[in-house]
Amino acid sequence: MTKSSNDKRIDYVEFSVDDIARSRDFYGKAFGWSFKDYGPDYCEFNDGRLTGGFALGRPGKAAGGPLVILFAKNLDETQRQVEASGGKIVKPTYAFPGGRRFEFSDPDGYELAVWSDK
């Protein structure tokens, strides 16, 4: 499946954790996941089907809470649609290795993110 076919679909899951090394050790031993480090505060995991990440405890996020991340071909247009539909931006668009993303809350208060490789 190409990224374009993933437009506006769930693409990634991120867990806020207190200790990345402990999380790597647990999921590696328990489930055989593989990992790629992106500095001391972030580690990507791959379970063989889905990629996700461990983020070192982010302010306002409880450890262990997942962040569901959707993919969008056009990040700016998707952000406009989120806001026009009643979503609130909780973390403005920022760049990271591989792309850009923003985080938002839906009308019920669920926090999600949207990323793009452009």
N, C-alpha and C positions, 0 to 999 in steps of 0.2 A: 504494500500500500504506500503510495507516495504522499508526501506532506500535503499536496493540494487536495487529495481526496480526504484528508483529515480536517479540512476547513470547518471550524466551529464545532469540533468534536473533542471529547476528553482525550488528552494526549499524554499526560504526565501526572504523577502523584508525588507530593513532597511532604515529608514528615519533619516537624519541628522536634528536635531531640536535645537532651542535655549533654550527651557525650557521644560524639560521632564514632570514636574508636569502639566504644561499647556496642553501639548499634551495628557497625560493620561486623564485629565479632559474632554477635548474636545471629544476625540474618545470614551471614556467611556459613556458620556452623549448622544452623537449624534448617536452612533452605538451599544452601549452595549458591547464593547470589554472588555476582561479581561486582567490582567497584572501581570507580575512577575518581580520584581526588581533584578538587578545584580549590586548593588552599585549605587553611585550617578551619574554616567555617562552613564548608560545603563538600559533600561527597555524593556522587551520582551512583545509583545502583541499577543493576539489570538482573531481572529474575529469569531471563531467557525468553520472555514474551513482552514484558513491559519495562520501560525505564522510569526511574523516579529519582528522588534525592532525599538526603538527610541534610537539613539546615540546622546549624547550631542555634538553639533557642532564640527566637526572634521576639523582640518586645511586643507584648500584647497577644502573643500566641502561646497557648499552653503546650508544654512538651507532650509529644505523642499525638498531637492533633494533625490530621492530614490537610494538605492544601491541594485541591483538585485543580489541575491546570489544563485549559483548553488551547488548541492551536488555531491561529487565524492567518489567512494569507495576507490580509490588510489590517494591521493592528490599529491604525488610527481610525479607520472606518468602524471597526468592531467596537472600539472604545466609545465612539459617538453613539452607536446603537445601544450599547449597555446603558449609557447615561440617559438617552432618550426614552428608554424602557423603564426607568426608575432605579437603576443601579447607581451606587455611589462609589467613586474611586477612593480607595483607602491607601494606595501606594501608587503614585504617578509612574508613568512609563520610565524605565531605566534600561540601560544596556548591560549585558552580561556576555561571557564568551559563548558565541553561537547565536546571539539574537538580542531581542528586546522583549520586555513584558510589562504589564501593569496588573495591579490587584484591585478587586472590587468586592462590594457586598451587594447581595441581591435584596429585594424588598423584605425578605424574611430574616435578613442578617447573616446569611451564609456567606463566608468569604471564599472567593475563588480567584484564579489568575488566568490571564490570556497571554500567550507568547507568540512570537513570529520570528522566523529566521531572516527576516528582511528589515 
